[in-house]
Amino acid sequence: MSRRVVITGMGAVTSMGLDVSSLWNGVLEGKSGIGKIESFSTEDFPVKIGGEVRGFDPEKFQDRRMARRTDRCSQFAIYASEEAKISAGLDLESLDLDRCGVILGSGIGGLATMQEQAEVLIGKGARRVSPMLVPKMMINAASGEIAIRLGFAGPNFTTASACASANHAIGLAYMAIQAGQGDLFMTGGTEAALVPLGFAGFCSARALSKRNDEPERASRPWDRDRDGFVFSEGAGLLVLEDLEHAKKRGATIYAEMIGFGMSDDAGHITAPSADGTGASKAMSMALKAAKLNAGDVQYINAHGTSTDLGDKAETQAIRRVFGDSADKINVSSTKSMVGHLLGASGGVEAIILAKTVHEGKVHQTLNLENPGEGCDLDYVPGATREVAVKNAMSNSFGFGGHNTAIAFARYDG
C-alpha cells in the first residue's frame, strides 16, 4: 500500500503580497494584485499592466553577495521556501536530510539574467559576459539553491512544462513520497519572466489583455469581455510529507494530497484542444488515483486564464469528466486576482487549494460579470462562499499541450 501524503507547510510571493496570509486574505476579500508595470518602461509595448511583486527584498533571507549571485527567479523561491519551512515547523537538525528533497517547477527560469548578459555580449563582447550567467539562468538553479540552504540531500530536480510546471513538480513529489523515495519534499513553482524580453514575446503573440486603463479589471476568466491573460511573477511552495512522518514530529496538517493526473493534447504547440479532451484525461486520472467519483468533488481551482480558447476548453473538459455533477461544483480562478504566473501558477493555486479544504472557504472569480459563450459552470462570481469542501482539484495546462490536475482532501485525522 502506498504511503499517504499531506501538506504541512506553505510559502508564497505574489502580486498580492510577500506571504501566504496576504495571498489568502486578498483572494477572500476579492482584491486584485494587478497594476501598471513599474519595473521597466512600457513605452514601446502595447500592454502596460502586469502582476508585479512589489516591495520584495531578497536580502531578507540572503546576504548581499549571495543575492547578487542568484536570479530573481531563484530569489522568489528561496524567500517562499523560508516561509514554508517556518510554516511546517521544520527542525533541520532532527530530520534525516537524505530523505528530504526539492522538486520545483519553472517555465522559463532566469530570464532576467539571460537578457542582461545577452546585452553585455552584444554591447561589450564575449569577455565581459559574467561567469555566473549559467548558474544564475539555469532553470534548476532554484531547486539547487534551496537544497544547499536546507541541506536536503534527497531527490532534486526541476520540471519545465510551461504553465503546467509547478503542478508537475507537486505531482512528482507526491509520487516520490508514495514510492518511498523520500519522506519530505519542498515543492511548487517559481517564475520571474516579467522582464522586457519575456513581456515582448507574449505581447507579440497577442496573448495579453490590453485593458491598460483598468488593470484590476483586466483578468476576467470566462467573462464575455475577456481579451487575454495578465502576465505575472512570483512563487508558491509547499512542504509535502509522508503522513506518518508528519504525525511523528507533531506537524500541523493543512490538507491531504490524494491524486495526480497528467496528459498531453498532442495537437498544437500553444492552442489547447478545442474540446478539452487532453485536459479531461488529466482530471480523470487524478480522480481515479484519488478513488473519487464525479459527485465527490466540491471545488475546482481552474486554470482559468481569461483567454477565449482556454476558458471554453476547460469548461468542456470539466463537463466531460464530471457530467451532471459539473453544475454542482464551485469553480473559480485565482488568476482573476493575481494574474498568470506561468510555471509558478500551479504552486500558488495549490496553496489556495490547501487553504480552501482546510478552512472551508471558496474564493470568487473576480470580474466575472457576463459569462461568455460556452462558459456555463458555477464560477463563483461576486463573493467568497462558505463551503464544506471535502475534496478539491486544481488544474494547470501549458504550451506544448501539457495538462495536469492535482486532488486534495480535507484531513480529518
Secondary structure, DSSP 8 states (H G I E B T S, - for coil): ----EEEEEEEEEBTTBSSHHHHHHHHHTT----EE--SS--TT-S--EEB---S--GGGTS-HHHHHTS-HHHHHHHHHHHHHHHHHT--GGGS-GGGEEEEEE-SS--HHHHHHHHHHHHHH-GGGS-TTHHHHHSTTHHHHHHHHHHT--S-EEEE--GGGHHHHHHHHHHHHHHTTS-SEEEEEEEE---SHHHHHHHHHTT-B---TT-GGGT--TTBTT---B-BB-EEEEEEEEEHHHHHHTT----EEEEEEEEEE--S-SSS--TT-HHHHHHHHHHHHHHT--GGG--EEE----S-HHHHHHHHHHHHHHHGGGGGGSEEE-THHHH-B-GGGHHHHHHHHHHHHHHHTEE--BTT-SSB-TT--S---BSS-EE---SEEEEEEEETTTEEEEEEEE----
